[in-house]
Amino acid sequence: MSLAETIATSEPGRPEQVSTRIAFFIAGFGTAAWAPLVPFAKARAGIEDGALGLLLLCLGAGSIIAMPVAGGLAARFGCRRVLVVATLVICLTLPLLAVVSDLVLLGLVLFVFGAGVGSLDCTVNIQAVIVERASGRAMMSGFHGLFSVGGIAGAGGVSVALMLGASPLLASLGVVVLILAALFRAAPDLLPYGATGDGPAFAVPHGIVLFIGILCFVMFLTEGAVLDWSAVFLNSVHGVDPAYAGLGYAAFATTMTIGRLTGDRLVRSIRPSTVIALGALCAAAGLALATLGQSWIVGLAGYALVGAGCANIVPVLYSAVGRQKVMPEHVAVPAISTLGYAGILAGPAAIGFVAHGSSLSIAFLIVALLLVGVAASGRLLNEGGDR
């Protein structure tokens, strides 16, 4: 049976929608499970903070390099095969990250782990674009909401296991068992094909795809800023105890998750460009409030607003990629995913550079201005997506 015949006889329906949600959960769960293991890896390797920062770049490098490769492989072999292999790579490397102490080997394992994460993230978004289009209604926010739920479950579950006395290896093996169980449930209904259409396996983004990628860069930069710097800001500016300074990101992640799980109804009721404009303005206002507010409680409220504002913008942008006709999906989705990851990697470092030259408050306000730019640019996003 040809690829066209396969697609015609297997139009995505409810089973594929469920499998897509599970795959997003796996992506968030497996990625976030690494976060609580970072201090243990740092201690085993005997490295300082600076060396740890360079080491963590291996994860990002693996993800960015793997994304365009995964897009091409999904187009050739189907989403199911790429998603299964990427998930198995995560399952094989996560326990190694819990025991490896040699610095070079740890960097190599992190690179492979990052490649699995990047391949999974890219391919599940390709499947989501196909499934959403077949459904004829907005579903992307809900899909991404499951990623957020998986992230909370992964980081929280491993943290609880470690607090109860489990070793890093035992905690990571528990994660692997749960991931494999979820994969076993989802695999039969993952798409046996990928995005169709002519075009190269790799291409520099251009036209509307480049525009969407730049917006993704700013949104992921914002998320990285809150993730890496909100606790530092609450501690250094408002004097919040380090043990509680993480509440800023918790407030952000909570409202983002709720916003995404309930966002599909919002996206169906108003124009996508309006979602982008209102969401970016809400996030900009929240970041300004968190930065200029006179108390840490106001800061928490500000970070909560940032999460609510950011919640549905990236899902709307991925949906727009599914409508555009400038580049094939198997090239366009990896392109905007790569730009997004670049924002997560480069953004926090740029904020540190600005903070060193002026102040952390100025750095946050610059991000707020970028969000205002996203709000102003969102109306330029062609609803037809064909420019």
C-alpha positions in Angstrom: 0.0 0.0 0.0 1.3 3.4 -1.0 1.7 6.3 1.5 -1.2 8.1 -0.1 -3.4 5.0 0.3 -2.3 4.6 3.9 -3.3 8.1 4.7 -6.6 7.8 3.0 -7.5 4.7 4.9 -6.3 5.9 8.3 -7.7 9.4 8.7 -6.9 10.4 12.3 -9.8 10.1 14.7 -10.4 9.9 18.4 -7.9 7.0 19.1 -5.1 9.1 17.4 -6.2 12.1 19.5 -5.8 10.1 22.7 -2.4 8.7 21.6 -1.2 12.3 20.8 -2.2 13.5 24.3 -0.3 10.5 25.8 2.8 11.3 23.7 2.8 14.9 24.8 2.5 13.7 28.4 5.5 11.3 27.9 7.5 14.2 26.4 6.9 16.5 29.4 7.2 13.7 31.9 10.5 12.3 30.6 12.1 15.7 30.1 11.2 17.1 33.5 12.3 13.9 35.3 15.9 15.0 34.7 15.6 18.3 36.6 15.6 16.8 40.2 18.6 14.7 39.2 20.8 17.6 38.2 22.2 18.3 41.7 23.1 14.6 42.1 24.9 14.6 38.8 26.8 17.8 39.7 27.9 16.2 43.0 29.0 13.0 41.4 31.0 14.8 38.7 32.5 17.2 41.3 32.0 20.3 39.2 31.2 23.9 39.9 28.2 25.9 38.6 30.1 27.3 35.6 31.1 23.8 34.4 27.5 22.6 35.1 26.1 25.3 32.8 28.4 24.2 30.0 27.5 20.6 30.6 23.8 21.4 30.3 24.4 22.9 26.9 25.1 19.3 25.7 21.4 18.6 26.3 20.3 21.6 24.3 22.8 20.9 21.5 21.5 17.3 21.2 17.9 18.6 21.0 18.6 21.3 18.4 20.6 19.0 16.1 18.1 16.2 16.3 14.9 18.2 15.5 15.4 18.7 11.8 16.6 15.1 11.5 13.5 13.9 13.2 11.3 15.9 10.9 12.9 14.2 7.9 12.7 10.8 9.4 9.0 11.2 10.3 8.2 12.2 6.7 10.0 9.1 5.5 9.2 6.4 8.1 6.1 7.8 9.9 5.6 9.5 13.2 5.0 6.2 15.1 8.5 4.8 14.4 10.3 8.1 15.3 8.2 8.6 18.4 8.8 5.1 19.7 12.6 5.2 19.0 12.9 8.7 20.6 11.0 7.5 23.7 13.2 4.4 24.0 16.3 6.7 23.7 15.0 8.7 26.7 14.3 5.5 28.6 17.8 4.1 28.0 19.7 7.3 28.9 17.8 8.6 31.9 19.0 5.9 34.2 22.6 6.5 33.0 22.2 10.1 33.9 21.5 8.9 37.5 24.7 7.0 37.8 27.4 8.3 35.4 30.1 10.4 37.1 32.8 10.9 34.4 32.4 14.4 33.0 33.0 13.5 29.4 30.7 10.5 29.5 28.0 12.5 31.3 28.2 15.1 28.5 27.8 12.4 25.9 24.9 10.8 27.6 23.2 14.2 28.0 23.7 14.9 24.3 22.0 11.6 23.4 19.2 12.3 26.0 18.7 15.7 24.5 18.5 14.2 21.0 15.8 11.9 22.2 13.9 14.8 23.8 14.3 17.0 20.7 13.2 14.2 18.4 10.1 13.4 20.5 9.2 17.0 20.9 9.4 17.8 17.2 7.7 14.6 16.0 4.8 14.8 18.4 4.1 18.3 17.2 4.1 17.1 13.6 1.5 14.4 14.6 -0.5 17.1 16.6 -0.7 19.3 13.5 -2.0 16.4 11.4 -4.5 15.2 14.0 -5.8 18.7 14.7 -6.3 19.4 11.1 -8.2 16.2 10.6 -10.5 17.0 13.6 -11.5 20.3 12.1 -11.3 22.1 15.5 -8.7 23.6 17.8 -6.9 21.0 19.9 -3.3 22.2 20.1 -3.6 24.0 23.5 -5.0 20.8 25.1 -2.1 18.8 23.6 0.5 21.2 24.9 -1.4 21.2 28.2 -0.6 17.5 28.6 3.0 18.3 28.1 2.8 20.7 31.0 1.0 18.1 33.2 3.7 15.6 32.3 6.3 18.1 33.3 4.7 18.7 36.7 4.3 15.0 37.3 7.9 14.2 36.2 9.6 16.8 38.3 7.3 16.4 41.2 7.2 12.6 41.2 11.0 12.2 41.1 11.4 14.9 43.8 9.0 13.1 46.1 10.7 9.7 45.4 14.1 11.3 46.3 12.6 12.8 49.5 11.3 9.4 50.5 14.8 8.0 50.3 14.9 6.5 46.8 18.2 6.6 45.1 18.5 8.6 41.8 18.8 5.3 39.9 15.7 3.8 41.5 13.7 7.0 40.9 14.8 7.1 37.3 13.9 3.5 36.8 10.4 4.2 38.1 10.1 6.9 35.5 11.2 4.6 32.8 8.6 2.0 33.8 5.8 4.5 33.7 7.0 5.9 30.3 7.1 2.4 28.8 3.6 1.7 30.1 2.3 4.9 28.5 4.1 4.2 25.3 2.6 0.7 25.1 -0.9 2.2 25.4 -0.2 5.0 22.8 1.9 3.2 20.2 -0.8 1.3 18.3 -2.6 4.6 17.5 0.4 6.8 16.7 0.4 7.8 13.0 2.2 5.3 10.8 2.9 8.2 8.4 4.3 11.8 8.8 3.7 15.1 7.0 3.4 14.7 3.3 4.5 17.1 0.6 7.5 17.7 -1.6 10.6 19.6 -0.3 14.0 19.1 1.1 14.6 17.3 4.4 16.3 20.5 5.8 15.7 24.1 4.9 16.3 27.6 6.4 12.9 28.9 7.5 11.6 31.8 5.4 8.4 33.7 4.9 5.6 33.1 7.3 7.5 30.2 8.9 10.4 32.5 9.8 7.9 35.0 11.2 6.3 32.3 13.4 9.7 31.0 14.4 10.7 34.5 15.7 7.5 34.7 17.7 8.3 31.3 19.1 11.8 32.4 20.0 10.4 35.3 22.1 7.9 33.1 23.9 10.4 30.4 24.7 12.8 33.1 25.8 10.2 34.3 28.2 9.7 30.9 29.6 13.4 30.3 30.0 13.7 33.7 31.7 11.1 32.8 34.3 12.5 29.3 34.8 16.1 30.4 35.3 15.8 33.8 36.8 12.5 34.2 38.7 13.9 32.5 41.9 17.0 34.6 41.7 15.0 37.8 41.4 12.7 37.0 44.3 15.6 36.1 46.5 17.9 39.0 45.6 15.3 41.8 45.3 12.6 40.8 47.7 14.7 38.7 50.1 12.6 35.6 49.7 14.2 32.5 51.3 15.9 30.4 48.6 13.8 27.4 49.8 10.6 29.3 48.7 12.0 31.4 45.8 10.9 28.7 43.4 7.3 29.6 44.0 7.6 32.2 41.2 8.1 29.5 38.6 5.4 27.3 40.3 2.9 30.1 39.9 3.9 30.5 36.2 3.7 26.8 35.5 0.4 26.4 37.3 -1.5 29.1 35.3 0.2 28.0 32.1 -1.0 24.4 32.6 -4.6 25.5 33.5 -4.6 27.9 30.6 -3.6 25.3 28.1 -6.0 22.6 29.4 -8.9 25.0 29.0 -7.5 26.9 26.0 -9.0 25.0 23.1 -12.4 26.5 23.9 -10.9 30.0 23.9 -9.1 29.5 20.6 -12.3 28.3 19.0 -14.3 31.3 20.1 -11.9 34.1 19.1 -9.4 34.7 16.3 -5.9 33.2 16.7 -4.3 36.6 16.2 -6.4 37.9 19.1 -5.2 35.1 21.3 -1.7 36.1 20.5 -2.2 39.8 21.0 -4.2 39.5 24.3 -1.9 36.7 25.6 1.3 38.6 24.9 0.0 41.8 26.5 -1.1 39.8 29.6 2.3 38.2 29.8 4.1 41.6 29.4 1.9 43.2 32.1 2.6 40.3 34.4 6.3 40.5 33.9 6.2 44.3 34.5 4.2 43.7 37.7 6.5 41.0 38.9 9.5 43.3 38.3 8.2 46.6 39.5 6.0 45.4 42.3 7.0 46.3 45.9 6.4 42.9 47.5 7.1 39.2 46.7 3.4 38.4 46.8 2.8 40.9 44.0 5.7 39.2 42.2 4.0 35.8 42.5 0.8 37.4 41.0 2.9 38.8 38.2 4.5 35.5 37.3 1.0 33.9 37.4 -0.2 36.4 34.8 2.9 35.6 32.7 1.9 31.9 32.7 -1.7 32.7 31.8 -0.7 35.0 29.0 1.9 32.7 27.5 -0.3 29.6 27.8 -1.9 29.5 24.4 0.4 31.5 22.2 2.8 28.7 21.2 0.0 26.2 20.5 -1.7 28.8 18.2 1.6 29.3 16.4 2.0 25.5 15.8 -1.5 25.4 14.5 -0.6 28.3 12.1 2.3 26.2 10.8 -0.2 23.5 9.9 -2.1 26.0 7.7 0.8 27.6 5.9 1.8 26.5 2.4 5.2 28.0 2.1 7.2 25.1 3.6 6.3 21.4 4.1 5.3 20.5 7.7 8.1 18.1 8.1 10.5 21.0 7.6 8.5 23.9 9.1 7.7 22.3 12.4 11.4 21.4 13.2 12.3 24.9 12.1 10.1 26.7 14.6 10.9 24.1 17.3 14.6 24.8 16.8 14.1 28.5 17.0 12.1 28.0 20.2 14.8 25.9 21.8 17.3 28.5 20.8 15.2 31.0 22.8 15.3 28.8 25.9 19.1 28.3 25.6 20.2 31.8 24.6 17.6 33.8 26.4 18.6 33.1 30.0 22.3 33.7 29.1 21.4 37.0 27.5 19.4 38.0 30.5 22.4 37.3 32.7 24.6 39.4 30.4 22.2 42.4 30.5 21.8 42.0 34.3 25.5 42.1 34.7 25.7 45.3 32.7 22.7 47.0 34.3 20.3 45.1 36.5 18.0 42.0 36.5 15.0 44.3 36.6 16.1 46.0 33.4 16.6 42.6 31.8 13.1 41.5 32.7 11.6 44.8 31.4 13.4 44.2 28.0 11.7 40.8 27.8 8.3 42.6 28.6 9.0 44.9 25.7 9.6 42.0 23.4 6.3 40.5 24.5 4.6 43.8 23.5 6.3 43.4 20.1 4.7 39.9 19.9 1.3 41.4 20.7 1.7 44.0 18.0 3.0 41.5 15.5 0.3 38.9 16.2 -2.2 40.7 14.1 0.1 40.3 11.1 -0.2 36.6 11.3 -2.2 35.6 8.2 -5.2 33.5 9.3 -4.9 31.5 6.1 -1.2 30.9 6.8 -0.4 30.8 3.1 2.1 33.7 2.9 
